[in-house]
Amino acid sequence: MTTLDDLVQELCDVGHDAVDKGLVLASGGNLSARLPGGDVFAVTGSGTFLDRLTPADFTLMTLDGEIVGGSPRPSSEWKLHQRTYQARPDAGSVIHVHPQYAVLLDALGHEIRLFTLDHAYYVKSVGRTPYFPNGSDELAESAAAEAATHDCVIQGFHGCSAVGPDIAMAYRRALNLEQAAEATFRALQLGDTTTSFPQEHWATLHHA
């Protein structure tokens, strides 16, 4: 059975990789995972650098917003995680990062197109919210509403959140969203505004 220690270590590894891949800088972004049982989640603490995370950098919270463990104050975006878990009972993890291509294209009014099998299979569809102040109820509630029907949600002029049944899948979705955004950016540079994964193959998508 997956333990709290296992989940926290995996989040630490994801944080380091996310910074290494340029998905977030310094103390931007925040990560969480739901503990077995479903009523408590671990979330990164306020001001923590994702590439320097240790097990001491996490706060345990209930879905009602009560702090029940851990030493740091939770991330200012804890409501984003809380509301998303409430909207998605199937979600085991929420990854919130600041991917440059995804945020840029959204700000410029360009839809992120899915080009590859991986983009289509893992991302599937992209939700979005307008800009709301970080840590606000408006941001948390609008992102959670989008997450009810999309696994990846862009927060305008800010970042994105990705959900999954576990940490690995949530992070894989975040990675594929940014790769799709970069591919869209390059397609636009080449003058292409329409190409995307063939519609006739969506119904038979699968991954080995």
Secondary structure per residue as TSV (DSSP state, phi and psi in degrees):
chain	resnum	aa	ss	phi	psi
A	1	M	-	360.0	137.1
A	2	T	-	-67.2	131.6
A	3	T	-	-103.7	168.9
A	4	L	H	-57.9	-43.2
A	5	D	H	-59.5	-41.2
A	6	D	H	-62.2	-46.2
A	7	L	H	-64.1	-44.1
A	8	V	H	-64.4	-41.6
A	9	Q	H	-64.1	-39.1
A	10	E	H	-66.2	-39.0
A	11	L	H	-64.6	-38.0
A	12	C	H	-60.4	-42.9
A	13	D	H	-64.9	-41.4
A	14	V	H	-63.9	-42.9
A	15	G	H	-58.3	-44.9
A	16	H	H	-62.8	-43.8
A	17	D	H	-68.2	-37.4
A	18	A	H	-63.3	-40.2
A	19	V	H	-69.2	-42.1
A	20	D	H	-60.1	-35.7
A	21	K	T	-88.1	0.3
A	22	G	T	80.6	16.4
A	23	L	S	-77.2	-14.5
A	24	V	-	-162.2	153.7
A	25	L	-	-121.1	143.5
A	26	A	T	49.9	-124.6
A	27	S	T	-95.7	15.3
A	28	G	-	-72.0	157.5
A	29	G	-	77.9	164.6
A	30	N	E	-159.3	152.7
A	31	L	E	-131.1	149.4
A	32	S	E	-150.9	162.1
A	33	A	E	-146.7	142.8
A	34	R	E	-85.8	134.1
A	35	L	-	-77.8	156.6
A	36	P	T	-53.0	135.9
A	37	G	T	108.2	-32.3
A	38	G	S	88.4	-7.0
A	39	D	S	-99.4	-8.7
A	40	V	E	-129.3	141.9
A	41	F	E	-131.6	150.8
A	42	A	E	-99.8	130.8
A	43	V	E	-132.7	147.4
A	44	T	E	-60.8	147.0
A	45	G	B	-77.8	166.0
A	46	S	T	-63.8	132.4
A	47	G	T	75.9	8.1
A	48	T	-	-78.2	139.0
A	49	F	-	-81.8	125.8
A	50	L	G	-65.8	-24.9
A	51	D	G	-88.0	4.1
A	52	R	G	-123.8	18.1
A	53	L	-	-63.9	140.4
A	54	T	-	-129.3	167.4
A	55	P	G	-58.0	-20.7
A	56	A	G	-78.3	-6.1
A	57	D	G	-96.0	20.2
A	58	F	E	-121.9	145.4
A	59	T	E	-112.0	139.2
A	60	L	E	-98.9	129.4
A	61	M	E	-134.7	152.4
A	62	T	E	-88.5	167.3
A	63	L	T	-69.6	-10.0
A	64	D	T	-88.9	-2.6
A	65	G	S	91.8	13.9
A	66	E	-	-92.2	134.5
A	67	I	E	-79.8	124.8
A	68	V	E	-123.4	3.1
A	69	G	E	178.6	166.7
A	70	G	-	88.4	156.4
A	71	S	S	-94.7	-37.0
A	72	P	S	-80.0	163.4
A	73	R	-	-67.5	145.0
A	74	P	B	-68.6	160.0
A	75	S	-	-50.8	148.3
A	76	S	T	-61.9	-17.6
A	77	E	T	-95.6	19.4
A	78	W	H	-58.6	-30.7
A	79	K	H	-66.1	-33.6
A	80	L	H	-58.8	-43.6
A	81	H	H	-69.8	-47.6
A	82	Q	H	-57.2	-50.5
A	83	R	H	-68.2	-33.7
A	84	T	H	-66.1	-42.5
A	85	Y	H	-62.8	-36.8
A	86	Q	H	-65.3	-37.8
A	87	A	H	-78.1	-24.2
A	88	R	-	-126.7	84.4
A	89	P	T	-59.3	-19.9
A	90	D	T	-83.9	-9.5
A	91	A	-	-78.5	130.4
A	92	G	-	-105.0	-10.7
A	93	S	E	-156.7	148.4
A	94	V	E	-127.4	124.6
A	95	I	E	-111.8	117.9
A	96	H	E	-116.7	115.2
A	97	V	E	-132.4	-179.3
A	98	H	-	-123.3	68.2
A	99	P	-	-71.3	127.3
A	100	Q	H	-67.9	-45.9
A	101	Y	H	-66.3	-43.6
A	102	A	H	-62.2	-45.0
A	103	V	H	-68.4	-40.9
A	104	L	H	-62.2	-50.3
A	105	L	H	-61.5	-42.0
A	106	D	H	-62.1	-43.0
A	107	A	H	-62.8	-32.4
A	108	L	T	-86.4	-0.5
A	109	G	T	85.4	17.5
A	110	H	-	-98.3	131.3
A	111	E	-	-71.2	137.5
A	112	I	-	-78.9	121.1
A	113	R	-	-96.4	144.5
A	114	L	-	-98.5	120.7
A	115	F	-	-104.3	-40.1
A	116	T	S	-102.8	168.5
A	117	L	H	-54.6	-45.4
A	118	D	H	-63.4	-42.4
A	119	H	I	-57.7	-50.0
A	120	A	I	-66.1	-42.1
A	121	Y	I	-71.8	-44.4
A	122	Y	I	-86.6	-40.5
A	123	V	I	-84.6	-47.5
A	124	K	-	67.2	-60.6
A	125	S	-	-152.8	159.6
A	126	V	E	-124.9	122.8
A	127	G	E	-92.6	168.3
A	128	R	E	-152.3	155.6
A	129	T	E	-126.4	156.2
A	130	P	-	-70.1	176.2
A	131	Y	-	-69.5	132.0
A	132	F	-	-134.9	151.5
A	133	P	-	-57.5	142.1
A	134	N	T	-62.6	140.4
A	135	G	T	82.4	-0.8
A	136	S	-	-83.6	156.9
A	137	D	H	-62.3	-37.3
A	138	E	H	-61.3	-43.7
A	139	L	H	-64.2	-48.1
A	140	A	H	-61.7	-44.4
A	141	E	H	-72.3	-39.7
A	142	S	H	-69.4	-39.6
A	143	A	H	-66.6	-40.0
A	144	A	H	-65.4	-38.7
A	145	A	H	-62.2	-39.7
A	146	E	H	-69.7	-36.3
A	147	A	H	-67.8	-17.2
A	148	A	T	-62.7	-26.7
A	149	T	T	-125.8	-3.4
A	150	H	-	-132.0	141.0
A	151	D	S	-82.0	-19.6
A	152	C	E	-125.9	131.9
A	153	V	E	-132.5	125.2
A	154	I	E	-91.6	130.1
A	155	Q	E	-97.1	116.9
A	156	G	T	-52.5	132.6
A	157	F	T	57.7	28.5
A	158	H	T	-143.1	-73.8
A	159	G	E	-173.1	-153.1
A	160	C	E	-146.5	159.5
A	161	S	E	-126.1	145.0
A	162	A	E	-131.1	139.1
A	163	V	E	-118.6	157.4
A	164	G	E	-161.9	168.0
A	165	P	S	-66.9	-19.5
A	166	D	S	-148.2	174.9
A	167	I	H	-62.9	-43.2
A	168	A	H	-60.1	-43.8
A	169	M	H	-71.1	-40.8
A	170	A	H	-60.0	-43.6
A	171	Y	H	-69.5	-39.0
A	172	R	H	-60.1	-38.4
A	173	R	H	-66.3	-42.2
A	174	A	H	-61.4	-42.2
A	175	L	H	-63.5	-43.9
A	176	N	H	-69.8	-32.8
A	177	L	H	-61.0	-46.6
A	178	E	H	-68.3	-36.8
A	179	Q	H	-65.4	-38.9
A	180	A	H	-64.5	-38.2
A	181	A	H	-64.8	-42.3
A	182	E	H	-65.1	-39.6
A	183	A	H	-64.2	-39.0
A	184	T	H	-63.1	-42.9
A	185	F	H	-58.1	-45.3
A	186	R	H	-68.5	-37.1
A	187	A	H	-63.1	-40.9
A	188	L	H	-63.8	-38.1
A	189	Q	H	-61.7	-31.3
A	190	L	T	-85.5	-0.5
A	191	G	T	91.3	4.7
A	192	D	-	-91.4	128.9
A	193	T	S	-122.9	6.2
A	194	T	S	-129.7	-26.7
A	195	T	-	-63.6	137.1
A	196	S	-	-158.7	178.8
A	197	F	S	-56.4	135.0
A	198	P	-	-58.7	126.8
A	199	Q	G	-58.4	-35.6
A	200	E	G	-67.3	-12.7
A	201	H	G	-103.7	-2.5
A	202	W	G	-61.0	-39.8
A	203	A	G	-67.1	-21.3
A	204	T	G	-110.4	16.9
A	205	L	-	-60.0	133.5
A	206	H	-	-155.5	165.5
A	207	H	-	-136.4	131.1
A	208	A	-	-68.9	360.0
